[in-house]
């Protein structure tokens, strides 16, 4: 999912600016709507497609194992069961982490930070007055936020271009918020 600013199709048609991401993806932001960014991993398989792929692989493996079992190769079936269990474990891990990432949005003078890891969502509301944005660099490519002695590293699942783009957009938005 590209790190872009979201706008609902049901929002008012009045637009005060257009934001574009590193690949030129842009969406209009209706006037009065808070800016929002998403730094999530790019998932190529939806849960239903993942289940279909798993079922197909498990079915082929079971068919091959049963064929060889009927031919007298009795040890093929237990190894096929182990293979399907390992494949299932990998798919469960993938499914749990498919939605990992961070979402940020400005709400008044607050930045809401929502972090999802393995299906668990943590939300923090940060005061923008003391918030500092650290751009990704060569030594540490993650986007950094700092408020006093608290620090957050964001964007581990996003591309370097997206992290840099979100950092720049977030800095600009924070400056606009502090000027207002």
DALIN-V325896 format. One line per field, one symbol per residue. phi: phi as a letter, one per 20 degrees, with the letter a starting at -180 (. if undefined). burial: + if it has 24 or more other C-alpha atoms within 12 Angstrom, else -. Layout:
phi = ???
burial = ???
//
This chain:
phi = .ffceebffefgffcdacdcefenfccfdffneffbccccfeeecfgfffffffffffffffffffgfffeoefeffffffffffffffffffgffdfdgqcccbecmdcdeddddclneddccddffgdecddffcffceefdcbcmeeccdcnfddfgffgfffffffgfffffffff
burial = +++++++-----------+-+-----++++--+++++++++--------+---+---+--++--+--------------+---+------+--++--+++++++++---++++++++--------+++--++++++-----++++------++++++++++++++++++++-++------
//
